Amino acid sequence: MQKTIEKAANVKGKSNAVWDADLAMAKITIDSIKTNVDEVLKRIAAVGYDSENFRAPDSVYENLHGCCQYDRPAKKE
């Protein structure tokens, strides 16, 4: 999970992600002139991880290794 999220969120010159093991989440820094938070969160969702604003496609999430899956809230209709 850590490497996948870091890879999705790290875009040279636009955003940088570093995994914080104590918090079990990534700390992300962005250049707000070149990108925005939503664009980074969309990239993370595209590799299978939900955020408050974006849900990963079910087909991608279901292909994550079992240890990387978690209880997901039901889809909003």
N, C-alpha and C positions, 0 to 999 in steps of 0.2 A: 504494500500500500504506500509506504513512505516514498519509495523511489518513483512509483507511477505518478503520484500527485506532484512531487517535485519536478519531474520531467514535463508534465503537462503545464505547470504554472511557470516554469522558467522559460522566458522568451528573451533572448539576448537583446539588451537595450530597452526592454519594455517592462519586464517583471522578473522578480527573483523570489524563489521559495526555499525556505530552510525548515526542515522538520524539527520540531521541538518534542523530544521523547518524553519529557516530564508532563507536558500537556496533551500529548498524543494528537497533535495537530500541526499544520504547517503555518509558519509565519511568512506572510507574503508582502513584499514591497513592490510598488508599481511606480512607473513614471507616468503620471496622470496626463501628460501632454501626448504620449504615444499610445496609451491604452486606458482601460478603465476596469474597475472591479468586476463588473458583469462579464466582460470578455474573458478574464482569467477564470472566473467561476464556470463559465460555459465550457472552457477547455478541460477543466477538472471533471465536470459532469460527463463530457464526451468519453472519458476513460473509465467511467463507472462509479463515480463518487458524487453523492448528493450534497447540496448546500441548501441554505435557507431559501435561495431564489431559484435554483435550478435542480431538477431531478434528472439523474442519469437515465438514459434509455434502458428499459428493462432487459433487453437482449444483451446489452453490454454489461450491466450489473450482474446478470445471471452467469456470465462467463468469468467473473472474478473468482479467484481461488476461494475456497470455503472460509479460510481464516480471515479473508478481507471483506466478507459479507457481514452485514449487521441488520438489526431490526429496522425496517423502513416503515415510516408512516404510510397509511393508505394514500393512494393517488387522490388528489382533489379533482372532482368532476367539473 
